[in-house]
Amino acid sequence: MNIELTRFKVKQGKSEKVDEWMQFLKDNMQDVLVTLDGEKMYVETIFREHLNGDEYLYWYSIQGEGGQEVEQSEHWIDEKHMAFWAECIDETFPGIDLKTEVVMIPEKVRNSMR
């Protein structure tokens, strides 16, 4: 199982586009959830932060081993998601993985994630 929390910087001037992106995901949640199966993504959550004049998105995920990478997907949701990513995420600022210290998942839940 892979558990991650990663911070990505939003490009300057793209806050409204991020609003549109997040609304797109909310509005198309049924299709979004379908794509998670192929990725073996059990939990994926996006957080947003404004700090010192910059904007960041944080991805928290719990993913099983051997899932399809989103970049390999041909599903229309993933293609649109990656287009938003390319427009909004500042690739000159490398994503920062926060260090996992403690994982608290009850065994019965953990067993259902295999």
N, C-alpha and C positions, 0 to 999 in steps of 0.2 A: 504494500500500500504506500502511495506517495502523498504526503501531506505538505502543502505549500502555502505560503503567504508571500506574495511578491508585489512590490511597489513599482508603478510605472508613472512617468511624468507625462502630463498632457501638454501638447504644443500650445504655445501662447495663442490666444484668440480662438481657441477651439471649444470653449466651454459650452456654447450653444449646440455645437455638433455633438458633444458628449451627452447633453440633455436628450437630443434626438436619438442617439445610440441606445441609451438606457431605456427610453420609452419604446423603441423598436423591440428590444428584448422583452420588455413587459407585455407589450401588445401581441407578441408572437410566442408566448411562453409554451404553448402546447408543442409547437415545432422545435423550439429550443430544447425542451426536455427529451424529445425523440433523438436529437443529435448526441445527447449526453450518453445514451446507451452504448453507442459505438466507441466512444472514448473511454468507456468504463469509468466515467466521472460520476461519483456518488454524491458529491456536494460541490457546488461552485457558487461562490458569492462574490459580488463586486462591491467594494466600499469606495467612497469618494472623500477626498480631503482637500481643503484649501489651506495652505500654510505659507506664510511670508510672501504672499503675492503669487505663488505657484499653485497649480492644481495637480493632484495625484489620484490615480486609481489604484486600488489594491485588489488583487485577485486572491481569494482564499479557496483552496480546493482540496478535496480528498478524492484520489483517483486510484483505481486498481491497476495492476500490472498488465501490460500488453494491449492497452487501448489504442485506438486510432488517434493520430495527431490531428488537431483541428485544421492544420494547414493542408492535410491530405484529403479532407472531406470535399465532396462535390455537392453536398446538400446546400440548397439556396440560402438557408439561414446562416450557415457557416461562411459562405462566400460573402454575404452582406456584412456579417460580423467582422470578417477580416478586412473588408473595404473600410469600414468605420475605423478599425484599428490603424490601418495605414494612414488614414487622414488625421487621426487624433493623437496617437501616441508618439512622443518625441524619442526617436530611435538614437539620438545623439546622447541621451541620458540612459545608460544601461539599467535594465530592470534590476531591482535589488531584492534578493531573497532574504526574508527575515529568518532568523535561526529558530528552528523548532526546539523547544525546551522540554515540554511535557505534552503527551497525547492522552486525553481522557475520553475514551470511547468504551462504553460498556461491552463486555464480551459478546452478548447476544446481538448487539448492533454490529460489532466488528465481524462476527461470523456471517452476517447477511451481506457483507461487502466483499465476499470472496467469489 
